[in-house]
Amino acid sequence: MEQADGVCILVVEDDAAARNALRDVLRDAGYQVVSAENGAAALGAIDGASTNPDLVLLDINMPHMNGPDFLDCLRSRPESRRTPVIVVTGAPRPSIPAKFGDMRIVRKPFDVGALLDVIHAVIASMPAGRN
């Protein structure tokens, strides 16, 4: 199992119950967690933080700023262009623009073990020094 120490995950999810569940699962697994209820709030959280998140868990369908719009803004920032993103969605076929490349998708309701396996795999594939 990958070390969670020092890895910060940004959870962007409009459903409060899902956001809180994700936050609790990730904290129990030893990750640092920042959460936001939509893309605009997530960008504000990134701007207010001393470092960028190492990984983003992103819902696609949200009010105020949806997942694809958030990704546009995230990818426009040089320091965030390579930040891994895992889509967490209840949509049977989420619309993820091709310009974002292949993304891992975890379906809601999520299995905690499967979610953590995906997160560990993404962390393990990150360049040295990022994890």
N, C-alpha and C positions, 0 to 999 in steps of 0.2 A: 504494500500500500504506500502511495506517495505521501510524503510529509506535507501536512497542511500548514506547518509553521510559517508565518510570514506571508502567506498567500491571501490576497484580498480579493473577494468576489463581490461584484456589484450586481444586485438583484433588481431588475426593472420589471415590475408586475403591478397591474392596476387593482387586482383583487386582493383586498387586505388579508383575507384568510390564507390565500395561497402565498402571498408575500411573507407573512409571518411564519408559515410552515417552512418555507424555503430557508428563511433566515435562521430559524431554530435548528433545522437539520444541519445546515452548514456550520453553525457555531458549535453544535455538539460534535461535529467531525473535526473541529479545531481550526476552522478558517476564520479569518477576519471578514466581516460582512457589513456592507453598506447597502441600504435599500432605498428604492424610490418608486413612487406610484405611477410614473409615466416618464416618457423620454425627456421632457423638458426638466423635470425634477432631477432626473439622473445626470443630465449635463450640468445642472447646478451643483450637484453633489461632487462631480468630478472637478469642477472649477474650484470648489471650496476645500478640496482635499490637498494634502501636501504631496501625494503621489497618485499616479493613475492606478485603477484597478488592474489586477493581473488577468482577470477573467470576468466576462459579463454573462449573466443568465438573463435572457431577454424574452418577454412576452411580445407577440406581434401586434395583437389588436388591443389598443389602449386609447383612451381619450387624450386630448391636448397635444400629444405628440406620439404617434404610433412607432412600432419597432423599426420599420424601414426608414422613416424620417430620422429617428435617433441614430440609426446606423450611418446614414449620410453624414450627419454632423460628426459622429465619432470618427469615421474614416477620413474626414477632412482635416483632422488634427494630426500633425506629424507624429506626436508622441503616442497616438492611439491607433495608428493605421494597422498595426499587427496584433492588437489586443484580441485574443480569442473570444468568440461569442458562441454561446450555446442557446439555441432557441427553445424555450419552454412554452408549449402552446396546447390548447385544447382543440384547435382547428384540425380537422382530419387531413387537410391538404393546405398547409400554410403557404401563403404567397410571399416568397422570399425572392426579391429581384436577383436575377442571374449575376448582376455586377458584384454582388457580395460573395460570390463563389459558393462552394459547398460548405454548409454549416451543419453541425450536429444538431439533431432535433430530439427533444425529450417531450413525450406527450403527457398532458395532464388528464386525469390524475396520475401523478408519477409514482413509480416504485422507488423508494428511497435508495435501496441498494443499487438499482440500475442507474439512477441519477448520479450517485457518488462514483460509480464505475466510469461513467462518461467523463465526469469532472477529473478524475484521476488520470484518465487516458489523455485528456487535453493538457493537463499540467505536465505529464510526462513527456509530451511532444514539444513543449515550449523550449525555446533556445536557453542554453545555460545562462545563468545570471538572472533569469526572469522568475525562476521559482526557487 
